[in-house]
Amino acid sequence: MPENDVIIIGGGISGLAALHYLRRDKPSLKVKLFEAEPRLGGTIGTDRIDGYSFDSGPNGFLDREPLTLQLCDELGLKEQLERANESVNNRYILKGGRLRSVPMSPPKFLMADIISWPGKMRIAMEPFSKKRPDGIDESIYDFACRRIGREAADYLVQPMVSGVYGGVAQKMSLQSCFPIMREMEDEYGSLFKAMIAKAKAAKAKGKKSGGPSGPGGWLTSFKGGLDKIVVRFQEMYAPFISTGKNAESITRANDGFVVAFKDGSSETARNVIMATPSYETARMTARLSSELSQALGAIPYAPIAVVCAGYRTDQVKASVDGFGFLVPKKENRKILGSIWTSSIFAERAPQGMVQFRTMVGGDGFHESIDLTDEELLTAVKQDMGEIMHIEGEPHMVKMYRWKYGIPQYRVGHRKLLETIERELASIGGIHIAGNAYYGIGLNDCVKQSHKVAGLIS
Ligand SMILES: Cc1cc2nc3c(=O)[nH]c(=O)nc-3n(C[C@H](O)[C@H](O)[C@H](O)COP(=O)(O)OP(=O)(O)OC[C@H]3O[C@@H](n4cnc5c(N)ncnc54)[C@H](O)[C@@H]3O)c2cc1C
């Protein structure tokens, strides 16, 4: 008989959430979580330096997922939740070297200068767009061009895709990244008609509906930084967690699996939850199924660097009243965009200072990973200096570099998932969690881990 009922590999939010749900709902099961690094959290982390609070990866989640809010409650973190300031509604896109406001309502859209008048007319024709050819996994860019025209695709949609996924809209799959848009088109024949219908339905229920990319939500974190959730998991579940345990491979054993670790040790379990990045899961499962391993290994990742910089408020001549800005590819800048962290969450910079969180990299800039820290910082300072009219040097800089930062749901992603699901079903007992499959946000990770934990008995 295997020693454990469940082994969880990976101690990011996905693995930790799976551990929580198993302990909460199935306390009689013998569960262990193994994390390769000395610390838990994966891409979630917060550094507190000289009055600044820097998030290494994600800086929050949208409060639209009841499971995540419930999880925070169950972890005793409800009082620690921090909602972003109202100014998050002020968002900008760079066009012609100048920040333009992103219109959040139809009247504001008419007045906005982010899209030309012909571009606006083209958007207004959306209900009369050509139908999608049958049976294709359409790219987000093709979808946007077909429905709202090339200008809106370049200046509204593409920056959103790079902001969320670090992705290139021409390569990313609409049905995998924004399935709700495809459903809206299929059901109503038009995004506008769908939004009007949804707004009416929501109004009848006394609620506010979201935009075309999904239901709305408010950016939320924890007072002082996102790592509070990781610290709490560690406090609650320390006896079930081992850090510094790098899993090497998984093989079949009597009634279950053997997980072998790089330090030469091994553990057996009836079930294994792989909450690791897909390329790691691919490596570990190679001896279980080569088809599974190949499909997992075919999910690409984009690199991303987060450059956090602190300036005195008087050094920054542009307004920082807002969420931040995104940069369309056509603007030929090195940065993907910048988040004005200290305007969004209080106390992320000391009094009289501002914190910017600027992203570099993505699927369109893989070479970014080869930049030295100095080159990276120089690129950020140059773009931010010109766009935000910054004078002088930052007083504080903290950089985080993720070589395999964000999984890319490219056209064909759904097919890879079909292979992965089929192979997992035929093996039985191996489960996947994590951001490489059904959604990249923290909410998606929590949802997937909840689902997987529910499958295990
Ligand atoms: C720069 C950046 C910004 C982001 N911003 C946001 C945001 O604002 N909001 C949002 O919702 N999402 C955001 N995301 C996405 C979000 O961070 C991730 O989807 C989520 O944190 C992934 O969690 P995970 O547990 O699936 O994976 P990870 O966090 O990658 O955790 C996987 C864990 O597995 C461990 N591991 C790997 N291999 C092994 C092995 N062989 N043995 C044992 N352990 C192993 C790793 O060390 C790691 O701890 C962002 C991501 C990045 C990179």
Ligand as a Chemical Component Dictionary entry (heavy atoms), coordinates in Angstrom:
data_LIG
# 
_chem_comp.id                   LIG 
_chem_comp.type                 NON-POLYMER 
_chem_comp.pdbx_formal_charge   0 
_chem_comp.three_letter_code    LIG 
# 
loop_
_chem_comp_atom.comp_id 
_chem_comp_atom.atom_id 
_chem_comp_atom.alt_atom_id 
_chem_comp_atom.type_symbol 
_chem_comp_atom.charge 
_chem_comp_atom.model_Cartn_x 
_chem_comp_atom.model_Cartn_y 
_chem_comp_atom.model_Cartn_z 
_chem_comp_atom.pdbx_ordinal 
LIG C1  C1  C 0 5.148  38.886 -13.184 1  
LIG C2  C2  C 0 3.817  38.224 -12.966 2  
LIG C3  C3  C 0 2.721  38.997 -12.636 3  
LIG C4  C4  C 0 1.483  38.399 -12.439 4  
LIG N1  N1  N 0 0.427  39.179 -12.056 5  
LIG C5  C5  C 0 -0.741 38.603 -11.733 6  
LIG C6  C6  C 0 -1.775 39.352 -11.131 7  
LIG O1  O1  O 0 -1.623 40.551 -10.850 8  
LIG N2  N2  N 0 -2.937 38.716 -10.834 9  
LIG C7  C7  C 0 -3.122 37.373 -11.045 10 
LIG O2  O2  O 0 -4.210 36.852 -10.776 11 
LIG N3  N3  N 0 -2.132 36.622 -11.578 12 
LIG C8  C8  C 0 -0.956 37.189 -11.904 13 
LIG N4  N4  N 0 0.072  36.423 -12.384 14 
LIG C9  C9  C 0 -0.138 34.988 -12.558 15 
LIG C10 C10 C 0 -0.042 34.265 -11.190 16 
LIG O3  O3  O 0 1.073  34.712 -10.510 17 
LIG C11 C11 C 0 0.128  32.807 -11.383 18 
LIG O4  O4  O 0 -0.884 32.313 -12.202 19 
LIG C12 C12 C 0 0.112  31.988 -10.095 20 
LIG O5  O5  O 0 0.831  32.590 -9.072  21 
LIG C13 C13 C 0 0.636  30.613 -10.440 22 
LIG O6  O6  O 0 0.621  29.828 -9.309  23 
LIG P1  P1  P 0 1.004  28.283 -9.391  24 
LIG O7  O7  O 0 0.967  27.763 -8.021  25 
LIG O8  O8  O 0 0.160  27.628 -10.413 26 
LIG O9  O9  O 0 2.482  28.264 -9.983  27 
LIG P2  P2  P 0 3.900  28.847 -9.369  28 
LIG O10 O10 O 0 3.598  30.073 -8.620  29 
LIG O11 O11 O 0 4.784  28.871 -10.530 30 
LIG O12 O12 O 0 4.266  27.722 -8.351  31 
LIG C14 C14 C 0 4.792  26.483 -8.755  32 
LIG C15 C15 C 0 5.680  25.960 -7.636  33 
LIG O13 O13 O 0 6.173  24.687 -7.991  34 
LIG C16 C16 C 0 7.502  24.594 -7.538  35 
LIG N5  N5  N 0 8.179  23.550 -8.303  36 
LIG C17 C17 C 0 8.568  23.576 -9.607  37 
LIG N6  N6  N 0 9.162  22.434 -9.944  38 
LIG C18 C18 C 0 9.162  21.647 -8.841  39 
LIG C19 C19 C 0 9.639  20.330 -8.563  40 
LIG N7  N7  N 0 10.265 19.607 -9.505  41 
LIG N8  N8  N 0 9.483  19.826 -7.306  42 
LIG C20 C20 C 0 8.870  20.546 -6.342  43 
LIG N9  N9  N 0 8.399  21.811 -6.563  44 
LIG C21 C21 C 0 8.553  22.340 -7.778  45 
LIG C22 C22 C 0 8.061  25.974 -7.798  46 
LIG O14 O14 O 0 9.238  26.210 -7.053  47 
LIG C23 C23 C 0 6.888  26.845 -7.376  48 
LIG O15 O15 O 0 6.950  27.185 -6.014  49 
LIG C24 C24 C 0 1.329  36.996 -12.600 50 
LIG C25 C25 C 0 2.444  36.217 -12.935 51 
LIG C26 C26 C 0 3.678  36.819 -13.108 52 
LIG C27 C27 C 0 4.877  35.963 -13.430 53 
# 
loop_
_chem_comp_bond.comp_id 
_chem_comp_bond.atom_id_1 
_chem_comp_bond.atom_id_2 
_chem_comp_bond.value_order 
_chem_comp_bond.pdbx_ordinal 
LIG C1  C2  SING 1  
LIG C2  C3  SING 2  
LIG C2  C26 DOUB 3  
LIG C3  C4  DOUB 4  
LIG C4  N1  SING 5  
LIG C4  C24 SING 6  
LIG N1  C5  DOUB 7  
LIG C5  C6  SING 8  
LIG C5  C8  SING 9  
LIG C6  O1  DOUB 10 
LIG C6  N2  SING 11 
LIG N2  C7  SING 12 
LIG C7  O2  DOUB 13 
LIG C7  N3  SING 14 
LIG N3  C8  DOUB 15 
LIG C8  N4  SING 16 
LIG N4  C9  SING 17 
LIG N4  C24 SING 18 
LIG C9  C10 SING 19 
LIG C10 O3  SING 20 
LIG C10 C11 SING 21 
LIG C11 O4  SING 22 
LIG C11 C12 SING 23 
LIG C12 O5  SING 24 
LIG C12 C13 SING 25 
LIG C13 O6  SING 26 
LIG O6  P1  SING 27 
LIG P1  O7  DOUB 28 
LIG P1  O8  SING 29 
LIG P1  O9  SING 30 
LIG O9  P2  SING 31 
LIG P2  O10 DOUB 32 
LIG P2  O11 SING 33 
LIG P2  O12 SING 34 
LIG O12 C14 SING 35 
LIG C14 C15 SING 36 
LIG C15 O13 SING 37 
LIG C15 C23 SING 38 
LIG O13 C16 SING 39 
LIG C16 N5  SING 40 
LIG C16 C22 SING 41 
LIG N5  C17 SING 42 
LIG N5  C21 SING 43 
LIG C17 N6  DOUB 44 
LIG N6  C18 SING 45 
LIG C18 C19 SING 46 
LIG C18 C21 DOUB 47 
LIG C19 N7  SING 48 
LIG C19 N8  DOUB 49 
LIG N8  C20 SING 50 
LIG C20 N9  DOUB 51 
LIG N9  C21 SING 52 
LIG C22 O14 SING 53 
LIG C22 C23 SING 54 
LIG C23 O15 SING 55 
LIG C24 C25 DOUB 56 
LIG C25 C26 SING 57 
LIG C26 C27 SING 58 
# 
